[in-house]
Amino acid sequence: MGLPSKKRTSQSKHDRASHFALKHRSLGACAKCGKAILSHRACPHCGTYKGKLVLKVKTKKPARAKK
């Protein structure tokens, strides 16, 4: 088995792992409702993709008021 010939310093570990950070997601606007959505995905709010209805989105019914 191979063994490391030199000690890896703390700085070299940080340099190696510098690209492990989470990337920012690029959000676009829905063409129909204008809400922020991920690109190349159907809008979870109105169910459209490229101007066409592709999902049936259930709307929440308001809670009934107690008498």
PyMOL Python script that loads the backbone (N, CA, C, O; Angstrom):
from pymol import cmd

cmd.read_pdbstr("""\
ATOM      1  N   MET A   1       0.843  -1.180   0.000  1.00  0.00           N
ATOM      2  CA  MET A   1       0.000   0.000   0.000  1.00  0.00           C
ATOM      3  C   MET A   1       0.887   1.241   0.000  1.00  0.00           C
ATOM      4  O   MET A   1       1.946   1.282   0.625  1.00  0.00           O
ATOM      5  N   GLY A   2       0.414   2.244  -0.720  1.00  0.00           N
ATOM      6  CA  GLY A   2       1.160   3.486  -0.755  1.00  0.00           C
ATOM      7  C   GLY A   2       0.924   4.315   0.488  1.00  0.00           C
ATOM      8  O   GLY A   2      -0.172   4.321   1.050  1.00  0.00           O
ATOM      9  N   LEU A   3       1.937   4.997   0.903  1.00  0.00           N
ATOM     10  CA  LEU A   3       1.836   5.876   2.066  1.00  0.00           C
ATOM     11  C   LEU A   3       2.185   7.295   1.632  1.00  0.00           C
ATOM     12  O   LEU A   3       2.977   7.486   0.710  1.00  0.00           O
ATOM     13  N   PRO A   4       1.595   8.292   2.295  1.00  0.00           N
ATOM     14  CA  PRO A   4       1.932   9.670   1.944  1.00  0.00           C
ATOM     15  C   PRO A   4       3.389   9.968   2.296  1.00  0.00           C
ATOM     16  O   PRO A   4       3.856   9.642   3.387  1.00  0.00           O
ATOM     17  N   SER A   5       4.092  10.589   1.359  1.00  0.00           N
ATOM     18  CA  SER A   5       5.504  10.862   1.605  1.00  0.00           C
ATOM     19  C   SER A   5       5.707  12.136   2.411  1.00  0.00           C
ATOM     20  O   SER A   5       6.748  12.309   3.045  1.00  0.00           O
ATOM     21  N   LYS A   6       4.714  13.037   2.393  1.00  0.00           N
ATOM     22  CA  LYS A   6       4.820  14.273   3.154  1.00  0.00           C
ATOM     23  C   LYS A   6       3.495  14.561   3.849  1.00  0.00           C
ATOM     24  O   LYS A   6       2.432  14.122   3.412  1.00  0.00           O
ATOM     25  N   LYS A   7       3.589  15.307   4.936  1.00  0.00           N
ATOM     26  CA  LYS A   7       2.393  15.653   5.693  1.00  0.00           C
ATOM     27  C   LYS A   7       1.556  16.666   4.913  1.00  0.00           C
ATOM     28  O   LYS A   7       2.093  17.631   4.369  1.00  0.00           O
ATOM     29  N   ARG A   8       0.264  16.450   4.859  1.00  0.00           N
ATOM     30  CA  ARG A   8      -0.634  17.421   4.237  1.00  0.00           C
ATOM     31  C   ARG A   8      -0.972  18.472   5.285  1.00  0.00           C
ATOM     32  O   ARG A   8      -1.520  18.145   6.338  1.00  0.00           O
ATOM     33  N   THR A   9      -0.652  19.725   5.007  1.00  0.00           N
ATOM     34  CA  THR A   9      -0.868  20.787   5.986  1.00  0.00           C
ATOM     35  C   THR A   9      -2.338  21.194   6.019  1.00  0.00           C
ATOM     36  O   THR A   9      -3.119  20.858   5.128  1.00  0.00           O
ATOM     37  N   SER A  10      -2.687  21.922   7.063  1.00  0.00           N
ATOM     38  CA  SER A  10      -4.071  22.388   7.193  1.00  0.00           C
ATOM     39  C   SER A  10      -4.445  23.281   6.028  1.00  0.00           C
ATOM     40  O   SER A  10      -5.559  23.195   5.511  1.00  0.00           O
ATOM     41  N   GLN A  11      -3.523  24.143   5.606  1.00  0.00           N
ATOM     42  CA  GLN A  11      -3.806  25.055   4.495  1.00  0.00           C
ATOM     43  C   GLN A  11      -4.017  24.281   3.197  1.00  0.00           C
ATOM     44  O   GLN A  11      -4.900  24.631   2.414  1.00  0.00           O
ATOM     45  N   SER A  12      -3.237  23.249   2.957  1.00  0.00           N
ATOM     46  CA  SER A  12      -3.408  22.488   1.722  1.00  0.00           C
ATOM     47  C   SER A  12      -4.732  21.727   1.736  1.00  0.00           C
ATOM     48  O   SER A  12      -5.344  21.520   0.688  1.00  0.00           O
ATOM     49  N   LYS A  13      -5.178  21.307   2.937  1.00  0.00           N
ATOM     50  CA  LYS A  13      -6.495  20.665   3.036  1.00  0.00           C
ATOM     51  C   LYS A  13      -7.593  21.663   2.692  1.00  0.00           C
ATOM     52  O   LYS A  13      -8.549  21.325   1.994  1.00  0.00           O
ATOM     53  N   HIS A  14      -7.453  22.908   3.188  1.00  0.00           N
ATOM     54  CA  HIS A  14      -8.449  23.940   2.880  1.00  0.00           C
ATOM     55  C   HIS A  14      -8.437  24.286   1.401  1.00  0.00           C
ATOM     56  O   HIS A  14      -9.492  24.492   0.801  1.00  0.00           O
ATOM     57  N   ASP A  15      -7.252  24.351   0.812  1.00  0.00           N
ATOM     58  CA  ASP A  15      -7.147  24.650  -0.616  1.00  0.00           C
ATOM     59  C   ASP A  15      -7.804  23.554  -1.452  1.00  0.00           C
ATOM     60  O   ASP A  15      -8.492  23.842  -2.431  1.00  0.00           O
ATOM     61  N   ARG A  16      -7.590  22.314  -1.066  1.00  0.00           N
ATOM     62  CA  ARG A  16      -8.162  21.195  -1.803  1.00  0.00           C
ATOM     63  C   ARG A  16      -9.682  21.195  -1.704  1.00  0.00           C
ATOM     64  O   ARG A  16     -10.372  20.884  -2.674  1.00  0.00           O
ATOM     65  N   ALA A  17     -10.202  21.544  -0.531  1.00  0.00           N
ATOM     66  CA  ALA A  17     -11.636  21.487  -0.298  1.00  0.00           C
ATOM     67  C   ALA A  17     -12.346  22.797  -0.597  1.00  0.00           C
ATOM     68  O   ALA A  17     -13.520  22.946  -0.257  1.00  0.00           O
ATOM     69  N   SER A  18     -11.667  23.750  -1.223  1.00  0.00           N
ATOM     70  CA  SER A  18     -12.264  25.065  -1.436  1.00  0.00           C
ATOM     71  C   SER A  18     -13.466  25.013  -2.380  1.00  0.00           C
ATOM     72  O   SER A  18     -14.356  25.859  -2.287  1.00  0.00           O
ATOM     73  N   HIS A  19     -13.505  24.046  -3.275  1.00  0.00           N
ATOM     74  CA  HIS A  19     -14.608  23.964  -4.235  1.00  0.00           C
ATOM     75  C   HIS A  19     -15.743  23.067  -3.735  1.00  0.00           C
ATOM     76  O   HIS A  19     -16.663  22.777  -4.500  1.00  0.00           O
ATOM     77  N   PHE A  20     -15.707  22.624  -2.490  1.00  0.00           N
ATOM     78  CA  PHE A  20     -16.763  21.769  -1.945  1.00  0.00           C
ATOM     79  C   PHE A  20     -17.968  22.568  -1.458  1.00  0.00           C
ATOM     80  O   PHE A  20     -18.979  21.978  -1.078  1.00  0.00           O
ATOM     81  N   ALA A  21     -17.881  23.887  -1.461  1.00  0.00           N
ATOM     82  CA  ALA A  21     -18.973  24.720  -0.950  1.00  0.00           C
ATOM     83  C   ALA A  21     -20.205  24.581  -1.834  1.00  0.00           C
ATOM     84  O   ALA A  21     -20.097  24.255  -3.016  1.00  0.00           O
ATOM     85  N   LEU A  22     -21.368  24.830  -1.260  1.00  0.00           N
ATOM     86  CA  LEU A  22     -22.611  24.756  -2.016  1.00  0.00           C
ATOM     87  C   LEU A  22     -22.689  25.906  -3.005  1.00  0.00           C
ATOM     88  O   LEU A  22     -22.283  27.026  -2.696  1.00  0.00           O
ATOM     89  N   LYS A  23     -23.205  25.634  -4.182  1.00  0.00           N
ATOM     90  CA  LYS A  23     -23.338  26.644  -5.223  1.00  0.00           C
ATOM     91  C   LYS A  23     -24.713  27.305  -5.115  1.00  0.00           C
ATOM     92  O   LYS A  23     -25.673  26.681  -4.661  1.00  0.00           O
ATOM     93  N   HIS A  24     -24.800  28.554  -5.528  1.00  0.00           N
ATOM     94  CA  HIS A  24     -26.073  29.255  -5.550  1.00  0.00           C
ATOM     95  C   HIS A  24     -26.910  28.723  -6.698  1.00  0.00           C
ATOM     96  O   HIS A  24     -26.397  28.508  -7.796  1.00  0.00           O
ATOM     97  N   ARG A  25     -28.185  28.513  -6.455  1.00  0.00           N
ATOM     98  CA  ARG A  25     -29.088  28.062  -7.502  1.00  0.00           C
ATOM     99  C   ARG A  25     -29.565  29.272  -8.283  1.00  0.00           C
ATOM    100  O   ARG A  25     -29.922  30.302  -7.710  1.00  0.00           O
ATOM    101  N   SER A  26     -29.566  29.129  -9.597  1.00  0.00           N
ATOM    102  CA  SER A  26     -30.036  30.241 -10.420  1.00  0.00           C
ATOM    103  C   SER A  26     -31.544  30.113 -10.599  1.00  0.00           C
ATOM    104  O   SER A  26     -32.036  29.099 -11.094  1.00  0.00           O
ATOM    105  N   LEU A  27     -32.259  31.131 -10.200  1.00  0.00           N
ATOM    106  CA  LEU A  27     -33.707  31.127 -10.283  1.00  0.00           C
ATOM    107  C   LEU A  27     -34.156  32.022 -11.422  1.00  0.00           C
ATOM    108  O   LEU A  27     -33.557  33.064 -11.687  1.00  0.00           O
ATOM    109  N   GLY A  28     -35.214  31.604 -12.088  1.00  0.00           N
ATOM    110  CA  GLY A  28     -35.825  32.410 -13.130  1.00  0.00           C
ATOM    111  C   GLY A  28     -37.237  32.760 -12.708  1.00  0.00           C
ATOM    112  O   GLY A  28     -37.698  32.339 -11.648  1.00  0.00           O
ATOM    113  N   ALA A  29     -37.917  33.523 -13.528  1.00  0.00           N
ATOM    114  CA  ALA A  29     -39.289  33.906 -13.215  1.00  0.00           C
ATOM    115  C   ALA A  29     -40.248  33.115 -14.100  1.00  0.00           C
ATOM    116  O   ALA A  29     -39.973  32.904 -15.281  1.00  0.00           O
ATOM    117  N   CYS A  30     -41.347  32.686 -13.543  1.00  0.00           N
ATOM    118  CA  CYS A  30     -42.377  31.975 -14.305  1.00  0.00           C
ATOM    119  C   CYS A  30     -42.999  32.959 -15.292  1.00  0.00           C
ATOM    120  O   CYS A  30     -43.285  34.104 -14.942  1.00  0.00           O
ATOM    121  N   ALA A  31     -43.204  32.504 -16.526  1.00  0.00           N
ATOM    122  CA  ALA A  31     -43.756  33.381 -17.552  1.00  0.00           C
ATOM    123  C   ALA A  31     -45.220  33.712 -17.286  1.00  0.00           C
ATOM    124  O   ALA A  31     -45.705  34.766 -17.698  1.00  0.00           O
ATOM    125  N   LYS A  32     -45.926  32.816 -16.599  1.00  0.00           N
ATOM    126  CA  LYS A  32     -47.357  33.038 -16.366  1.00  0.00           C
ATOM    127  C   LYS A  32     -47.620  33.795 -15.063  1.00  0.00           C
ATOM    128  O   LYS A  32     -48.296  34.824 -15.064  1.00  0.00           O
ATOM    129  N   CYS A  33     -47.086  33.284 -13.957  1.00  0.00           N
ATOM    130  CA  CYS A  33     -47.415  33.902 -12.657  1.00  0.00           C
ATOM    131  C   CYS A  33     -46.308  34.811 -12.127  1.00  0.00           C
ATOM    132  O   CYS A  33     -46.565  35.614 -11.230  1.00  0.00           O
ATOM    133  N   GLY A  34     -45.092  34.713 -12.651  1.00  0.00           N
ATOM    134  CA  GLY A  34     -44.020  35.608 -12.243  1.00  0.00           C
ATOM    135  C   GLY A  34     -43.277  35.204 -10.987  1.00  0.00           C
ATOM    136  O   GLY A  34     -42.392  35.935 -10.543  1.00  0.00           O
ATOM    137  N   LYS A  35     -43.608  34.061 -10.397  1.00  0.00           N
ATOM    138  CA  LYS A  35     -42.922  33.627  -9.183  1.00  0.00           C
ATOM    139  C   LYS A  35     -41.570  33.019  -9.540  1.00  0.00           C
ATOM    140  O   LYS A  35     -41.354  32.601 -10.677  1.00  0.00           O
ATOM    141  N   ALA A  36     -40.663  32.971  -8.571  1.00  0.00           N
ATOM    142  CA  ALA A  36     -39.324  32.439  -8.798  1.00  0.00           C
ATOM    143  C   ALA A  36     -39.378  30.918  -8.877  1.00  0.00           C
ATOM    144  O   ALA A  36     -39.952  30.259  -8.009  1.00  0.00           O
ATOM    145  N   ILE A  37     -38.764  30.361  -9.946  1.00  0.00           N
ATOM    146  CA  ILE A  37     -38.719  28.912 -10.130  1.00  0.00           C
ATOM    147  C   ILE A  37     -37.330  28.520 -10.613  1.00  0.00           C
ATOM    148  O   ILE A  37     -36.583  29.354 -11.124  1.00  0.00           O
ATOM    149  N   LEU A  38     -36.987  27.238 -10.446  1.00  0.00           N
ATOM    150  CA  LEU A  38     -35.756  26.707 -11.001  1.00  0.00           C
ATOM    151  C   LEU A  38     -35.903  26.595 -12.508  1.00  0.00           C
ATOM    152  O   LEU A  38     -36.991  26.312 -13.012  1.00  0.00           O
ATOM    153  N   SER A  39     -34.817  26.814 -13.224  1.00  0.00           N
ATOM    154  CA  SER A  39     -34.894  26.743 -14.673  1.00  0.00           C
ATOM    155  C   SER A  39     -35.092  25.304 -15.135  1.00  0.00           C
ATOM    156  O   SER A  39     -34.661  24.366 -14.464  1.00  0.00           O
ATOM    157  N   HIS A  40     -35.740  25.134 -16.273  1.00  0.00           N
ATOM    158  CA  HIS A  40     -36.022  23.838 -16.895  1.00  0.00           C
ATOM    159  C   HIS A  40     -36.901  22.952 -16.020  1.00  0.00           C
ATOM    160  O   HIS A  40     -36.767  21.728 -16.044  1.00  0.00           O
ATOM    161  N   ARG A  41     -37.789  23.556 -15.255  1.00  0.00           N
ATOM    162  CA  ARG A  41     -38.730  22.802 -14.424  1.00  0.00           C
ATOM    163  C   ARG A  41     -40.094  23.475 -14.478  1.00  0.00           C
ATOM    164  O   ARG A  41     -40.202  24.676 -14.724  1.00  0.00           O
ATOM    165  N   ALA A  42     -41.123  22.685 -14.245  1.00  0.00           N
ATOM    166  CA  ALA A  42     -42.476  23.226 -14.234  1.00  0.00           C
ATOM    167  C   ALA A  42     -42.668  24.087 -12.989  1.00  0.00           C
ATOM    168  O   ALA A  42     -42.081  23.824 -11.939  1.00  0.00           O
ATOM    169  N   CYS A  43     -43.488  25.108 -13.122  1.00  0.00           N
ATOM    170  CA  CYS A  43     -43.760  26.002 -12.001  1.00  0.00           C
ATOM    171  C   CYS A  43     -44.624  25.269 -10.974  1.00  0.00           C
ATOM    172  O   CYS A  43     -45.691  24.768 -11.330  1.00  0.00           O
ATOM    173  N   PRO A  44     -44.196  25.191  -9.708  1.00  0.00           N
ATOM    174  CA  PRO A  44     -44.999  24.498  -8.705  1.00  0.00           C
ATOM    175  C   PRO A  44     -46.233  25.291  -8.273  1.00  0.00           C
ATOM    176  O   PRO A  44     -47.118  24.742  -7.618  1.00  0.00           O
ATOM    177  N   HIS A  45     -46.301  26.570  -8.631  1.00  0.00           N
ATOM    178  CA  HIS A  45     -47.413  27.411  -8.207  1.00  0.00           C
ATOM    179  C   HIS A  45     -48.573  27.363  -9.196  1.00  0.00           C
ATOM    180  O   HIS A  45     -49.731  27.268  -8.789  1.00  0.00           O
ATOM    181  N   CYS A  46     -48.269  27.429 -10.501  1.00  0.00           N
ATOM    182  CA  CYS A  46     -49.348  27.430 -11.498  1.00  0.00           C
ATOM    183  C   CYS A  46     -49.324  26.193 -12.392  1.00  0.00           C
ATOM    184  O   CYS A  46     -50.301  25.945 -13.100  1.00  0.00           O
ATOM    185  N   GLY A  47     -48.245  25.405 -12.387  1.00  0.00           N
ATOM    186  CA  GLY A  47     -48.202  24.160 -13.135  1.00  0.00           C
ATOM    187  C   GLY A  47     -47.888  24.305 -14.608  1.00  0.00           C
ATOM    188  O   GLY A  47     -48.203  23.398 -15.379  1.00  0.00           O
ATOM    189  N   THR A  48     -47.281  25.405 -15.038  1.00  0.00           N
ATOM    190  CA  THR A  48     -46.981  25.589 -16.454  1.00  0.00           C
ATOM    191  C   THR A  48     -45.494  25.390 -16.723  1.00  0.00           C
ATOM    192  O   THR A  48     -44.656  25.589 -15.844  1.00  0.00           O
ATOM    193  N   TYR A  49     -45.186  24.996 -17.950  1.00  0.00           N
ATOM    194  CA  TYR A  49     -43.807  24.884 -18.411  1.00  0.00           C
ATOM    195  C   TYR A  49     -43.787  25.320 -19.864  1.00  0.00           C
ATOM    196  O   TYR A  49     -44.494  24.754 -20.697  1.00  0.00           O
ATOM    197  N   LYS A  50     -42.980  26.322 -20.167  1.00  0.00           N
ATOM    198  CA  LYS A  50     -42.889  26.903 -21.508  1.00  0.00           C
ATOM    199  C   LYS A  50     -44.261  27.331 -22.029  1.00  0.00           C
ATOM    200  O   LYS A  50     -44.573  27.141 -23.204  1.00  0.00           O
ATOM    201  N   GLY A  51     -45.072  27.906 -21.149  1.00  0.00           N
ATOM    202  CA  GLY A  51     -46.364  28.439 -21.540  1.00  0.00           C
ATOM    203  C   GLY A  51     -47.470  27.418 -21.648  1.00  0.00           C
ATOM    204  O   GLY A  51     -48.597  27.783 -21.981  1.00  0.00           O
ATOM    205  N   LYS A  52     -47.195  26.141 -21.378  1.00  0.00           N
ATOM    206  CA  LYS A  52     -48.211  25.097 -21.474  1.00  0.00           C
ATOM    207  C   LYS A  52     -48.494  24.520 -20.100  1.00  0.00           C
ATOM    208  O   LYS A  52     -47.584  24.370 -19.284  1.00  0.00           O
ATOM    209  N   LEU A  53     -49.744  24.198 -19.842  1.00  0.00           N
ATOM    210  CA  LEU A  53     -50.139  23.603 -18.574  1.00  0.00           C
ATOM    211  C   LEU A  53     -49.714  22.140 -18.568  1.00  0.00           C
ATOM    212  O   LEU A  53     -50.184  21.363 -19.399  1.00  0.00           O
ATOM    213  N   VAL A  54     -48.837  21.749 -17.651  1.00  0.00           N
ATOM    214  CA  VAL A  54     -48.344  20.380 -17.597  1.00  0.00           C
ATOM    215  C   VAL A  54     -48.649  19.696 -16.270  1.00  0.00           C
ATOM    216  O   VAL A  54     -48.550  18.473 -16.179  1.00  0.00           O
ATOM    217  N   LEU A  55     -49.018  20.455 -15.237  1.00  0.00           N
ATOM    218  CA  LEU A  55     -49.336  19.897 -13.924  1.00  0.00           C
ATOM    219  C   LEU A  55     -50.676  20.430 -13.446  1.00  0.00           C
ATOM    220  O   LEU A  55     -51.037  21.577 -13.712  1.00  0.00           O
ATOM    221  N   LYS A  56     -51.400  19.589 -12.744  1.00  0.00           N
ATOM    222  CA  LYS A  56     -52.608  20.051 -12.072  1.00  0.00           C
ATOM    223  C   LYS A  56     -52.214  20.372 -10.639  1.00  0.00           C
ATOM    224  O   LYS A  56     -51.867  19.476  -9.870  1.00  0.00           O
ATOM    225  N   VAL A  57     -52.268  21.634 -10.285  1.00  0.00           N
ATOM    226  CA  VAL A  57     -51.840  22.082  -8.965  1.00  0.00           C
ATOM    227  C   VAL A  57     -53.054  22.184  -8.067  1.00  0.00           C
ATOM    228  O   VAL A  57     -54.038  22.843  -8.402  1.00  0.00           O
ATOM    229  N   LYS A  58     -52.974  21.524  -6.919  1.00  0.00           N
ATOM    230  CA  LYS A  58     -54.058  21.585  -5.951  1.00  0.00           C
ATOM    231  C   LYS A  58     -53.939  22.879  -5.162  1.00  0.00           C
ATOM    232  O   LYS A  58     -52.849  23.240  -4.719  1.00  0.00           O
ATOM    233  N   THR A  59     -55.043  23.570  -4.986  1.00  0.00           N
ATOM    234  CA  THR A  59     -55.045  24.797  -4.183  1.00  0.00           C
ATOM    235  C   THR A  59     -55.577  24.461  -2.806  1.00  0.00           C
ATOM    236  O   THR A  59     -56.465  23.623  -2.649  1.00  0.00           O
ATOM    237  N   LYS A  60     -55.019  25.127  -1.819  1.00  0.00           N
ATOM    238  CA  LYS A  60     -55.469  24.888  -0.449  1.00  0.00           C
ATOM    239  C   LYS A  60     -56.793  25.604  -0.224  1.00  0.00           C
ATOM    240  O   LYS A  60     -56.951  26.772  -0.580  1.00  0.00           O
ATOM    241  N   LYS A  61     -57.737  24.891   0.371  1.00  0.00           N
ATOM    242  CA  LYS A  61     -59.016  25.500   0.706  1.00  0.00           C
ATOM    243  C   LYS A  61     -58.890  26.198   2.048  1.00  0.00           C
ATOM    244  O   LYS A  61     -58.237  25.683   2.955  1.00  0.00           O
ATOM    245  N   PRO A  62     -59.507  27.363   2.186  1.00  0.00           N
ATOM    246  CA  PRO A  62     -59.420  28.063   3.473  1.00  0.00           C
ATOM    247  C   PRO A  62     -60.141  27.261   4.567  1.00  0.00           C
ATOM    248  O   PRO A  62     -61.127  26.570   4.309  1.00  0.00           O
ATOM    249  N   ALA A  63     -59.623  27.375   5.783  1.00  0.00           N
ATOM    250  CA  ALA A  63     -60.232  26.668   6.924  1.00  0.00           C
ATOM    251  C   ALA A  63     -61.601  27.243   7.211  1.00  0.00           C
ATOM    252  O   ALA A  63     -61.817  28.452   7.121  1.00  0.00           O
ATOM    253  N   ARG A  64     -62.520  26.365   7.556  1.00  0.00           N
ATOM    254  CA  ARG A  64     -63.878  26.821   7.866  1.00  0.00           C
ATOM    255  C   ARG A  64     -63.888  27.518   9.217  1.00  0.00           C
ATOM    256  O   ARG A  64     -63.232  27.083  10.163  1.00  0.00           O
ATOM    257  N   ALA A  65     -64.635  28.596   9.289  1.00  0.00           N
ATOM    258  CA  ALA A  65     -64.738  29.348  10.539  1.00  0.00           C
ATOM    259  C   ALA A  65     -65.659  28.609  11.499  1.00  0.00           C
ATOM    260  O   ALA A  65     -66.701  28.081  11.110  1.00  0.00           O
ATOM    261  N   LYS A  66     -65.249  28.583  12.759  1.00  0.00           N
ATOM    262  CA  LYS A  66     -66.083  27.921  13.771  1.00  0.00           C
ATOM    263  C   LYS A  66     -67.252  28.806  14.126  1.00  0.00           C
ATOM    264  O   LYS A  66     -67.141  30.032  14.137  1.00  0.00           O
ATOM    265  N   LYS A  67     -68.365  28.180  14.414  1.00  0.00           N
ATOM    266  CA  LYS A  67     -69.577  28.928  14.785  1.00  0.00           C
ATOM    267  C   LYS A  67     -69.585  29.277  16.243  1.00  0.00           C
ATOM    268  O   LYS A  67     -70.529  29.904  16.722  1.00  0.00           O
TER     269      LYS A  67
END
""", "prot")
cmd.dss("prot")
cmd.show_as("cartoon", "prot")
cmd.util.cbc("prot")
cmd.orient("prot")
